[in-house]
Amino acid sequence: MLHEIPETGHRRIVAATVLDDLLRECEAWFSRRRLTLKHDEDVSNWVRHMRTAPATDGINPTYDPEHSPVSPGNSYWLDVRDRDARTVACIAARMIHTDDFAQHMSSMRLWFDPLPSEMGGPLNLLLPSNTPVISGTVAHYGGHWVHPDWRGNGIPGILLPMAKILTMELFGSDWDTGIVLSNSAQRRNLMAAYGFAKAELCYSGFFPPLRRDETFFLVRSTREQTLHDLPAVITRLREDGEEPVLTTRTGSRNG
């Protein structure tokens, strides 16, 4: 479990008492379901897991060392395991240092860096003209997966907020971002669980990284917006302790 934040040399951003509260409540939330949460700097382990995981949409090249410059210095993944040490949920994070994150997406270097020649020209993004320039140390989250037996148990609403704060402490991130495909963006409860301040239509058309037509949204929050939402996350975790623990779809108890 994440008992403490690794030493990184970054200035502490989250107040120690608030951070301790979050870690304690997250640990209690997972413990009630007999789950453990592990921070792993080697995202190649995430790739290995996703290759055999059920009900995925493939492996996001953003976090795949074969396609992107990921390393312990800019990436990690969170691995949620059950009592039998089987991974039941995960999420990956990567830091991107950029003057313009939209340009980074348009060039498709978010997914492939270096970009294969067969990927073609830049994407024609559809972001509104008033979208702010996202720059600096940009945290990008993806590779999110929950085992079908554990879906509907609220894991995304715990895992992603935990990742945002952990990333802020590890890397001093200025922004939190993600890409949400249209089928997920239509699920209001899921979007609320992700907890980003803004979701904007980003692209629609043939998407070379997936080799198909796709529509997706950019979700984003500033560091200040993420910190503003943190007390509500902690409160939700505490209130959840008063609710009965749900069963998995196979019928076994989570707690």
Secondary structure, DSSP 8 states (H G I E B T S, - for coil): ---S----S----S-HHHHHHHHHHHHHHHHHTT-EEEEES-HHHHHHHHHH-SS-----GGG-TTTS---TTTEEEEEEE-TTS-EEEEEEEEEEEES-HHHHHHTTTTT-SS--GGG-S-------TT-----EEEEEEEEEEE-GGGTTSSHHHHHHHHHHHHHHHHH--SEEEEEEEHHHHT-HHHHHHHT-SEEEEEEEEEETTTTEEEEEEEEEEEHHHHHHHHHHHHHHHHHHTTS---B-TTS-B--
